[in-house]
Amino acid sequence: MEIAIVIMAAGKGTRLKSSRPKVLHQIGGRTLVEHVTAAAAQVVEPKDIYVVIGYEAELVRAALAHTGVRFVVQAEQRGTGHAILTVRPEVEGYDNLIVLSGDAPLIQTETILRLRDFHLVQQAAMTVLTTRPLDPSGYGRVIRKRESEPEITAIVEQKALTREQLAAPEINSGIYAFRSQPLFKNIGRLSTENAHGEYYLTDMAALLTKAGERVVALEVDDMEQVLGANTIAEMMALDAAMRMRTARALMAEGVTIYRPETSVIDSTVTIGADTVIEPFVQLLGRTAIGSGCRIRSYSVIEDTTIADNVTVLNGSVMNSAQLARGAVIGPYSRLRPDAEIGEGAHIGNFVEVKKSRIGAGTKANHLSYLGDADIGPGTNIGAGTITCNYDGKTKSVTKIGANVFVGSDATLVAPLEIADGSYIAAGSTITEDVPPDALALGRARQTIKPQWAKKMRSRKDKE
């Protein structure tokens, strides 16, 4: 039984007041349509997923290029029925189709599977996924033959509802399953005689019923799964719902999240058991955090891998970094891309690390910039140390060995190599390589002029 999934992603989303396609707005760290394709890809192979694109088609294509799905361009957007007519040459050979909305990002794989199985068991020509919101106003209503039975007679848009139908509580989600043969046999009978002059896929329910085909409805209790968004405010409501769902799933696996409503945790983030996430933390992208860690408030962590038992103190920011077991970061540290922090290393207050490897047990606790550096284990980097890695044209590497002591306010001008066990005096500017176990000084000799300050004050008093 071959099944294809068609994802509707051609519209602009005019009510969002945005130049971006609606399906490319983000919630939970992914675009709306990426969430939908991810759920669909657990049901069928990506080659059997067809995304109908139209408005800013190439932007949508680019956003989904990594997924392996197929694309069909609906050059003129004339409704959902017209979208299926557009994709017909690609999918007519499948036995059944599932139609998903590219702007309903909370849909779950389990729900798509349930829709598929119900559709097949019912031997239906069309199955409509429905729900019952507290306020159904504005939605098309599903009219059942009898309340206790799955069969329906029609889907009626809000504007066309009779007085009696206004009380109907069950709404159409815009998510369907079809048997291909009756769908394509009857889809040519769709009409544009409606307020928008479009071909509505919802009209297939009445057309198939009149043709003697079986049309049924499957109700889902979780209304959020089928909701889209027509305004930015509604979009953010979906974002909050998805992030809370993510937080609850993590907590169910042993992660402690204090005040989860204050945190921003993307759906792509993974966290090990016994890790503690304090309030007002942002965990973004492909961040992976091990077990037994503590991430303190106001830290922002993106696309970063953190091993077990790491402590991230308040206000630290990191992007595309790697932290080994037992490292301590912060407060107010910044780890830029390709920062590799070794086991048990400490990166402290207002220290910035960029494209550098910091050895196990090494400490840089205060006010330093370490860029394009390779630093061995057991080394101490004093407060105010700077690796001068850029000469205005090229960037060069600073190599610092094991068990080196770099005094405060040292300026290390790359390219430079400081060998194991050496000592850099505080306040030095180092421009030449330092051999093992040596002391390097690069500062002016101190001069003291006795009574100079007193004489200066006396002269000013006389003036």
MIVEX-248348 format. One record per residue (C-alpha): residue number from 1; residue in three letters; x, y, z. Coordinates in Angstrom, 3 decimals. Layout:
N
PT    k    r        xx        yy        zz
PT  NUM  ALA         X         Y         Z
...
***
This chain:
463
PT    k    r        xx        yy        zz
PT    1  MET     0.000     0.000     0.000
PT    2  GLU     1.944     3.039    -1.255
PT    3  ILE     1.340     6.333     0.531
PT    4  ALA     2.585     9.812    -0.334
PT    5  ILE     2.431    12.868     1.897
PT    6  VAL     1.655    16.263     0.377
PT    7  ILE     2.566    19.337     2.443
PT    8  MET     0.854    22.611     1.569
PT    9  ALA     3.478    25.369     1.715
PT   10  ALA     2.691    27.727    -1.166
PT   11  GLY     0.940    30.616     0.580
PT   12  LYS     2.280    33.973     1.694
PT   13  GLY     0.411    34.438     4.956
PT   14  THR    -0.786    37.984     4.297
PT   15  ARG    -2.198    38.513     7.794
PT   16  LEU     1.270    38.084     9.315
PT   17  LYS     2.264    41.440     7.739
PT   18  SER     5.624    39.889     6.842
PT   19  SER     7.594    39.637     3.608
PT   20  ARG     8.734    36.124     4.537
PT   21  PRO     6.669    33.120     3.476
PT   22  LYS     4.442    32.041     6.324
PT   23  VAL     5.949    28.546     6.507
PT   24  LEU     9.455    30.004     6.997
PT   25  HIS     8.592    31.741    10.250
PT   26  GLN    10.169    29.932    13.177
PT   27  ILE     8.950    28.407    16.389
PT   28  GLY    10.911    26.149    18.676
PT   29  GLY    14.109    26.762    16.716
PT   30  ARG    12.842    25.502    13.345
PT   31  THR    10.683    26.872    10.576
PT   32  LEU     7.042    25.837    10.642
PT   33  VAL     7.437    23.651     7.567
PT   34  GLU    10.568    21.946     8.938
PT   35  HIS     8.566    20.763    11.940
PT   36  VAL     5.926    19.328     9.622
PT   37  THR     8.408    17.603     7.305
PT   38  ALA    10.248    16.134    10.312
PT   39  ALA     7.020    14.563    11.569
PT   40  ALA     6.116    13.333     8.073
PT   41  ALA     9.548    11.790     7.526
PT   42  GLN     8.829     9.341    10.350
PT   43  VAL     5.843     8.018     8.383
PT   44  VAL     7.184     7.761     4.818
PT   45  GLU    10.552     8.138     3.120
PT   46  PRO    11.536    11.738     2.224
PT   47  LYS    11.261    10.840    -1.489
PT   48  ASP     7.556    10.223    -0.897
PT   49  ILE     6.982    13.676     0.619
PT   50  TYR     5.898    16.376    -1.855
PT   51  VAL     6.028    19.983    -0.693
PT   52  VAL     3.849    22.356    -2.725
PT   53  ILE     5.653    25.694    -2.920
PT   54  GLY     4.616    28.991    -4.488
PT   55  TYR     5.246    32.342    -2.816
PT   56  GLU     9.042    32.850    -2.569
PT   57  ALA     9.362    29.242    -3.743
PT   58  GLU    13.149    29.236    -3.895
PT   59  LEU    13.465    30.380    -0.280
PT   60  VAL    11.263    27.500     0.851
PT   61  ARG    13.157    25.072    -1.382
PT   62  ALA    16.466    26.225     0.106
PT   63  ALA    15.179    25.890     3.672
PT   64  LEU    14.176    22.258     3.056
PT   65  ALA    17.023    21.257     0.731
PT   66  HIS    18.680    19.200     3.476
PT   67  THR    15.599    17.051     4.059
PT   68  GLY    15.510    15.143     0.763
PT   69  VAL    11.839    15.915     0.098
PT   70  ARG    10.475    16.669    -3.379
PT   71  PHE     9.049    19.987    -4.513
PT   72  VAL     6.147    20.936    -6.771
PT   73  VAL     5.686    24.578    -7.745
PT   74  GLN     2.174    26.028    -7.621
PT   75  ALA     2.966    29.102    -9.689
PT   76  GLU    -0.490    30.601    -9.250
PT   77  GLN    -2.035    30.067    -5.830
PT   78  ARG    -5.698    29.337    -6.466
PT   79  GLY    -6.556    27.400    -3.341
PT   80  THR    -5.890    24.063    -1.687
PT   81  GLY    -7.823    22.131    -4.326
PT   82  HIS    -5.697    23.751    -7.018
PT   83  ALA    -2.563    22.720    -5.075
PT   84  ILE    -3.624    19.076    -5.291
PT   85  LEU    -4.346    19.493    -8.999
PT   86  THR    -0.828    20.881    -9.372
PT   87  VAL     0.804    17.948    -7.585
PT   88  ARG    -1.438    15.362    -9.271
PT   89  PRO     1.072    14.258   -11.970
PT   90  GLU     3.613    13.400    -9.253
PT   91  VAL     1.350    11.518    -6.836
PT   92  GLU    -1.424     9.962    -8.910
PT   93  GLY     0.364     6.607    -8.880
PT   94  TYR     0.199     6.273    -5.091
PT   95  ASP    -2.686     4.330    -3.547
PT   96  ASN    -3.314     6.918    -0.833
PT   97  LEU    -2.351    10.502    -0.019
PT   98  ILE    -2.013    12.275     3.302
PT   99  VAL    -2.324    16.061     3.065
PT  100  LEU    -0.659    18.148     5.771
PT  101  SER    -0.580    21.890     6.341
PT  102  GLY     2.886    23.437     6.271
PT  103  ASP     1.839    26.003     8.879
PT  104  ALA     0.582    23.528    11.524
PT  105  PRO     3.944    22.787    13.189
PT  106  LEU     2.742    20.962    16.290
PT  107  ILE     1.465    17.935    14.373
PT  108  GLN     2.981    14.747    15.782
PT  109  THR     4.128    11.647    13.933
PT  110  GLU     1.845     9.538    16.125
PT  111  THR    -1.171    11.543    14.956
PT  112  ILE    -0.238    11.157    11.274
PT  113  LEU     0.114     7.397    11.799
PT  114  ARG    -3.227     7.275    13.584
PT  115  LEU    -4.853     9.167    10.695
PT  116  ARG    -3.297     6.769     8.182
PT  117  ASP    -4.406     3.644    10.045
PT  118  PHE    -7.933     4.928    10.683
PT  119  HIS    -8.294     5.879     7.013
PT  120  LEU    -7.224     2.414     5.864
PT  121  VAL    -9.385     0.549     8.381
PT  122  GLN   -12.427     2.646     7.455
PT  123  GLN   -11.759     2.018     3.749
PT  124  ALA   -12.625     5.660     3.224
PT  125  ALA   -12.222     7.791     0.131
PT  126  MET   -11.501    10.777     2.395
PT  127  THR   -10.675    11.086     6.079
PT  128  VAL   -10.733    14.475     7.787
PT  129  LEU    -8.737    15.155    10.945
PT  130  THR   -10.891    17.210    13.303
PT  131  THR   -10.881    18.727    16.762
PT  132  ARG   -13.254    20.617    19.093
PT  133  PRO   -11.858    23.959    20.283
PT  134  LEU   -13.501    25.931    23.056
PT  135  ASP   -14.438    28.572    20.481
PT  136  PRO   -14.933    27.181    16.948
PT  137  SER   -15.673    30.600    15.470
PT  138  GLY   -13.876    31.235    12.201
PT  139  TYR   -13.302    27.589    11.373
PT  140  GLY   -15.009    25.364     8.839
PT  141  ARG   -17.344    22.869    10.568
PT  142  VAL   -17.531    19.166    10.004
PT  143  ILE   -21.087    17.910     9.664
PT  144  ARG   -21.467    14.260    10.708
PT  145  LYS   -24.313    12.020     9.621
PT  146  ARG   -24.726    10.969    13.241
PT  147  GLU   -22.781    12.158    16.267
PT  148  SER   -21.702     8.653    17.276
PT  149  GLU   -20.537     7.583    13.805
PT  150  PRO   -17.411     8.527    11.820
PT  151  GLU   -19.162     9.314     8.530
PT  152  ILE   -19.622    12.967     7.531
PT  153  THR   -21.592    14.641     4.774
PT  154  ALA   -19.735    17.928     4.282
PT  155  ILE   -17.278    20.535     5.530
PT  156  VAL   -18.969    23.931     5.684
PT  157  GLU   -16.961    27.157     5.812
PT  158  GLN   -17.835    29.675     8.542
PT  159  LYS   -19.501    32.138     6.157
PT  160  ALA   -21.752    29.448     4.697
PT  161  LEU   -22.997    27.996     7.995
PT  162  THR   -26.742    27.887     8.602
PT  163  ARG   -28.165    28.973    11.938
PT  164  GLU   -28.338    25.329    13.059
PT  165  GLN   -24.801    24.545    11.878
PT  166  LEU   -23.311    27.453    13.860
PT  167  ALA   -23.680    25.306    16.948
PT  168  ALA   -21.587    22.487    15.430
PT  169  PRO   -18.526    22.151    17.710
PT  170  GLU   -16.239    20.086    15.470
PT  171  ILE   -13.862    21.885    13.137
PT  172  ASN   -11.865    20.917    10.086
PT  173  SER    -8.106    20.922    10.711
PT  174  GLY    -7.098    21.112     7.055
PT  175  ILE    -5.330    17.746     7.416
PT  176  TYR    -6.688    14.862     5.342
PT  177  ALA    -6.145    11.377     4.013
PT  178  PHE    -7.436    10.406     0.561
PT  179  ARG    -7.690     7.283    -1.515
PT  180  SER    -6.135     8.459    -4.757
PT  181  GLN    -8.495     6.868    -7.281
PT  182  PRO   -11.766     8.497    -6.095
PT  183  LEU    -9.962    11.762    -5.297
PT  184  PHE    -8.623    12.262    -8.810
PT  185  LYS   -11.760    10.866   -10.416
PT  186  ASN   -13.812    13.643    -8.785
PT  187  ILE   -11.396    16.544    -8.231
PT  188  GLY   -12.207    17.998   -11.644
PT  189  ARG   -15.685    18.798   -10.314
PT  190  LEU   -14.350    21.390    -7.859
PT  191  SER   -15.760    24.848    -8.461
PT  192  THR   -14.485    28.381    -7.830
PT  193  GLU   -17.969    29.668    -7.028
PT  194  ASN   -17.062    31.060    -3.627
PT  195  ALA   -16.036    34.365    -2.037
PT  196  HIS   -12.362    33.996    -2.952
PT  197  GLY   -12.764    32.390    -6.363
PT  198  GLU   -10.544    29.468    -5.345
PT  199  TYR   -10.668    25.690    -5.519
PT  200  TYR   -11.257    24.442    -1.968
PT  201  LEU   -10.131    20.940    -1.015
PT  202  THR   -12.787    21.025     1.703
PT  203  ASP   -15.442    20.766    -1.027
PT  204  MET   -14.222    17.233    -1.788
PT  205  ALA   -16.123    15.933     1.252
PT  206  ALA   -19.498    16.842    -0.286
PT  207  LEU   -18.432    15.813    -3.817
PT  208  LEU   -17.245    12.378    -2.701
PT  209  THR   -20.364    11.861    -0.570
PT  210  LYS   -22.575    12.649    -3.577
PT  211  ALA   -20.509    10.197    -5.620
PT  212  GLY   -21.385     7.460    -3.128
PT  213  GLU   -17.937     7.346    -1.556
PT  214  ARG   -17.242     6.951     2.160
PT  215  VAL   -16.055    10.147     3.895
PT  216  VAL   -15.174     9.947     7.593
PT  217  ALA   -13.731    12.098    10.374
PT  218  LEU   -11.126    11.324    13.032
PT  219  GLU   -11.162    13.595    16.070
PT  220  VAL    -8.011    14.445    18.028
PT  221  ASP    -8.181    15.690    21.604
PT  222  ASP    -4.933    17.679    21.452
PT  223  MET    -6.196    20.771    19.663
PT  224  GLU    -2.742    22.364    19.568
PT  225  GLN    -1.513    19.756    17.090
PT  226  VAL    -3.702    21.035    14.289
PT  227  LEU    -3.600    24.763    14.939
PT  228  GLY    -1.901    27.143    12.563
PT  229  ALA    -1.169    30.834    13.090
PT  230  ASN    -2.415    33.871    11.195
PT  231  THR    -0.728    36.587    13.276
PT  232  ILE     2.650    36.972    14.943
PT  233  ALA     0.908    36.816    18.326
PT  234  GLU    -0.649    33.470    17.414
PT  235  MET     2.747    32.316    16.136
PT  236  MET     4.326    33.098    19.477
PT  237  ALA     1.546    31.217    21.242
PT  238  LEU     2.507    28.159    19.165
PT  239  ASP     6.155    28.776    20.029
PT  240  ALA     5.341    28.831    23.732
PT  241  ALA     3.330    25.626    23.408
PT  242  MET     6.121    23.836    21.551
PT  243  ARG     8.807    24.974    23.980
PT  244  MET     6.731    23.881    26.948
PT  245  ARG     6.205    20.516    25.255
PT  246  THR     9.982    20.241    24.797
PT  247  ALA    10.624    21.186    28.424
PT  248  ARG     8.103    18.634    29.692
PT  249  ALA     9.675    15.898    27.577
PT  250  LEU    13.118    16.729    28.978
PT  251  MET    11.829    16.797    32.547
PT  252  ALA    10.242    13.395    31.970
PT  253  GLU    13.762    12.120    31.204
PT  254  GLY    15.234    13.408    34.467
PT  255  VAL    16.230    16.988    33.624
PT  256  THR    15.396    19.648    36.229
PT  257  ILE    14.154    22.881    34.650
PT  258  TYR    13.306    25.613    37.110
PT  259  ARG    10.564    27.931    35.857
PT  260  PRO    10.391    26.305    32.384
PT  261  GLU     8.089    29.059    31.149
PT  262  THR    11.033    31.474    31.355
PT  263  SER    13.442    29.336    29.333
PT  264  VAL    13.891    29.222    25.560
PT  265  ILE    14.716    25.618    24.652
PT  266  ASP    14.659    24.582    20.992
PT  267  SER    13.059    21.281    20.045
PT  268  THR    16.413    20.092    18.645
PT  269  VAL    18.238    20.352    22.004
PT  270  THR    19.213    17.219    23.946
PT  271  ILE    19.999    17.156    27.698
PT  272  GLY    21.117    14.311    29.946
PT  273  ALA    19.513    13.256    33.215
PT  274  ASP    20.365    15.079    36.455
PT  275  THR    21.266    18.286    34.662
PT  276  VAL    19.770    21.447    36.155
PT  277  ILE    18.576    24.344    33.994
PT  278  GLU    17.975    27.543    35.930
PT  279  PRO    15.438    30.242    34.902
PT  280  PHE    15.973    32.510    31.889
PT  281  VAL    18.339    30.196    30.015
PT  282  GLN    18.372    29.920    26.195
PT  283  LEU    19.389    26.569    24.678
PT  284  LEU    19.354    26.808    20.895
PT  285  GLY    19.982    24.831    17.734
PT  286  ARG    21.848    21.523    17.951
PT  287  THR    23.040    22.025    21.506
PT  288  ALA    23.723    18.749    23.330
PT  289  ILE    24.246    18.808    27.108
PT  290  GLY    25.404    15.810    29.109
PT  291  SER    24.377    14.544    32.539
PT  292  GLY    24.979    16.188    35.890
PT  293  CYS    25.527    19.693    34.489
PT  294  ARG    24.251    22.974    35.847
PT  295  ILE    23.368    25.827    33.495
PT  296  ARG    22.837    28.987    35.482
PT  297  SER    20.506    31.858    34.675
PT  298  TYR    20.843    34.160    31.660
PT  299  SER    23.228    31.914    29.738
PT  300  VAL    22.725    31.604    25.965
PT  301  ILE    24.053    28.401    24.416
PT  302  GLU    23.759    27.612    20.698
PT  303  ASP    24.975    24.620    18.633
PT  304  THR    27.334    23.639    21.448
PT  305  THR    28.323    20.219    22.811
PT  306  ILE    28.703    20.021    26.591
PT  307  ALA    29.979    16.870    28.309
PT  308  ASP    28.963    15.571    31.746
PT  309  ASN    29.347    17.516    35.003
PT  310  VAL    30.009    20.881    33.401
PT  311  THR    29.066    24.093    35.190
PT  312  VAL    28.032    27.123    33.143
PT  313  LEU    27.801    30.155    35.411
PT  314  ASN    25.494    33.118    34.961
PT  315  GLY    25.350    35.128    31.758
PT  316  SER    27.719    33.027    29.657
PT  317  VAL    27.293    33.030    25.870
PT  318  MET    28.572    30.277    23.590
PT  319  ASN    28.150    29.272    19.972
PT  320  SER    29.508    26.164    18.202
PT  321  ALA    31.858    25.328    21.070
PT  322  GLN    32.855    22.057    22.759
PT  323  LEU    33.191    21.637    26.510
PT  324  ALA    34.806    18.557    28.041
PT  325  ARG    33.813    16.868    31.285
PT  326  GLY    34.000    18.933    34.453
PT  327  ALA    34.753    22.267    32.798
PT  328  VAL    33.618    25.467    34.521
PT  329  ILE    32.559    28.400    32.366
PT  330  GLY    31.681    31.912    33.482
PT  331  PRO    30.216    34.004    34.797
PT  332  TYR    29.944    36.205    31.701
PT  333  SER    32.287    34.204    29.504
PT  334  ARG    31.987    34.117    25.721
PT  335  LEU    32.901    31.022    23.706
PT  336  ARG    32.897    31.650    19.971
PT  337  PRO    32.947    29.004    17.196
PT  338  ASP    35.599    26.276    17.443
PT  339  ALA    36.396    26.935    21.074
PT  340  GLU    37.404    23.602    22.641
PT  341  ILE    37.535    23.628    26.428
PT  342  GLY    39.395    20.705    28.003
PT  343  GLU    38.440    18.513    30.930
PT  344  GLY    38.294    20.437    34.171
PT  345  ALA    39.385    23.693    32.547
PT  346  HIS    38.128    27.031    33.895
PT  347  ILE    37.114    29.924    31.661
PT  348  GLY    36.035    32.786    33.881
PT  349  ASN    34.774    36.333    34.161
PT  350  PHE    34.694    38.230    30.852
PT  351  VAL    37.024    35.793    29.079
PT  352  GLU    36.501    35.374    25.334
PT  353  VAL    37.715    32.260    23.513
PT  354  LYS    37.659    31.938    19.722
PT  355  LYS    38.922    29.033    17.599
PT  356  SER    41.182    27.875    20.395
PT  357  ARG    41.940    24.639    22.212
PT  358  ILE    42.225    24.985    25.990
PT  359  GLY    43.967    22.050    27.679
PT  360  ALA    42.726    19.982    30.596
PT  361  GLY    42.891    21.798    33.905
PT  362  THR    44.009    25.068    32.346
PT  363  LYS    42.604    28.250    33.884
PT  364  ALA    41.828    31.622    32.351
PT  365  ASN    39.741    33.190    35.048
PT  366  HIS    39.638    36.927    34.315
PT  367  LEU    39.324    39.443    31.506
PT  368  SER    41.269    37.726    28.710
PT  369  TYR    41.010    37.228    24.950
PT  370  LEU    42.246    33.893    23.611
PT  371  GLY    41.905    33.711    19.845
PT  372  ASP    43.547    31.210    17.448
PT  373  ALA    45.425    29.671    20.357
PT  374  ASP    46.521    26.145    21.257
PT  375  ILE    47.052    25.957    25.024
PT  376  GLY    48.298    22.847    26.800
PT  377  PRO    47.121    21.309    30.080
PT  378  GLY    47.742    22.752    33.521
PT  379  THR    48.510    26.248    32.297
PT  380  ASN    47.500    29.468    34.032
PT  381  ILE    46.452    32.462    31.928
PT  382  GLY    46.606    35.626    34.018
PT  383  ALA    44.023    38.386    34.051
PT  384  GLY    44.070    40.719    31.065
PT  385  THR    46.085    38.388    28.790
PT  386  ILE    45.585    38.893    25.062
PT  387  THR    46.664    36.722    22.155
PT  388  CYS    47.269    39.228    19.350
PT  389  ASN    46.194    36.961    16.496
PT  390  TYR    45.443    39.503    13.739
PT  391  ASP    47.894    41.836    12.020
PT  392  GLY    45.327    43.537     9.819
PT  393  LYS    45.637    41.016     6.987
PT  394  THR    46.150    37.515     8.362
PT  395  LYS    45.438    35.596    11.553
PT  396  SER    48.217    33.636    13.231
PT  397  VAL    48.364    31.002    15.960
PT  398  THR    49.704    31.294    19.489
PT  399  LYS    50.952    27.987    20.930
PT  400  ILE    51.296    27.743    24.684
PT  401  GLY    52.582    24.498    26.195
PT  402  ALA    51.758    22.592    29.358
PT  403  ASN    52.179    24.002    32.870
PT  404  VAL    52.980    27.495    31.645
PT  405  PHE    52.358    30.520    33.874
PT  406  VAL    51.287    33.613    31.944
PT  407  GLY    51.280    36.660    34.214
PT  408  SER    48.571    39.273    34.254
PT  409  ASP    48.258    41.795    31.443
PT  410  ALA    50.537    39.855    29.077
PT  411  THR    50.323    40.623    25.365
PT  412  LEU    51.259    37.619    23.198
PT  413  VAL    51.919    38.621    19.591
PT  414  ALA    51.339    35.746    17.145
PT  415  PRO    52.783    33.790    15.494
PT  416  LEU    54.319    32.715    18.770
PT  417  GLU    55.265    29.547    20.636
PT  418  ILE    55.674    29.418    24.403
PT  419  ALA    57.156    26.073    25.453
PT  420  ASP    56.282    23.850    28.426
PT  421  GLY    56.980    25.035    31.946
PT  422  SER    57.910    28.577    31.017
PT  423  TYR    56.941    31.750    32.862
PT  424  ILE    55.756    35.019    31.325
PT  425  ALA    56.218    38.010    33.611
PT  426  ALA    53.199    40.215    34.255
PT  427  GLY    52.799    43.177    31.949
PT  428  SER    55.059    41.735    29.242
PT  429  THR    54.686    42.052    25.505
PT  430  ILE    56.079    38.826    24.024
PT  431  THR    57.016    38.765    20.341
PT  432  GLU    59.618    35.966    20.254
PT  433  ASP    59.334    32.240    20.992
PT  434  VAL    60.021    31.220    24.598
PT  435  PRO    62.013    28.007    25.305
PT  436  PRO    61.028    25.446    27.970
PT  437  ASP    61.252    26.454    31.631
PT  438  ALA    62.436    29.979    30.768
PT  439  LEU    61.357    33.342    32.174
PT  440  ALA    60.338    35.857    29.519
PT  441  LEU    60.087    39.571    30.270
PT  442  GLY    59.138    42.198    27.765
PT  443  ARG    58.517    45.434    29.632
PT  444  ALA    60.265    48.745    30.300
PT  445  ARG    62.488    49.026    33.380
PT  446  GLN    60.708    50.710    36.292
PT  447  THR    61.987    54.156    37.225
PT  448  ILE    61.304    55.797    40.619
PT  449  LYS    61.795    59.531    41.270
PT  450  PRO    61.653    60.161    45.027
PT  451  GLN    59.495    63.098    46.241
PT  452  TRP    58.406    63.877    42.660
PT  453  ALA    54.671    63.836    43.495
PT  454  LYS    55.144    66.010    46.590
PT  455  LYS    57.097    68.614    44.619
PT  456  MET    54.436    68.685    41.923
PT  457  ARG    51.686    69.316    44.470
PT  458  SER    53.683    72.076    46.101
PT  459  ARG    54.261    73.808    42.771
PT  460  LYS    50.515    73.745    42.021
PT  461  ASP    49.725    75.204    45.472
PT  462  LYS    51.978    78.223    44.754
PT  463  GLU    50.287    78.877    41.438
***
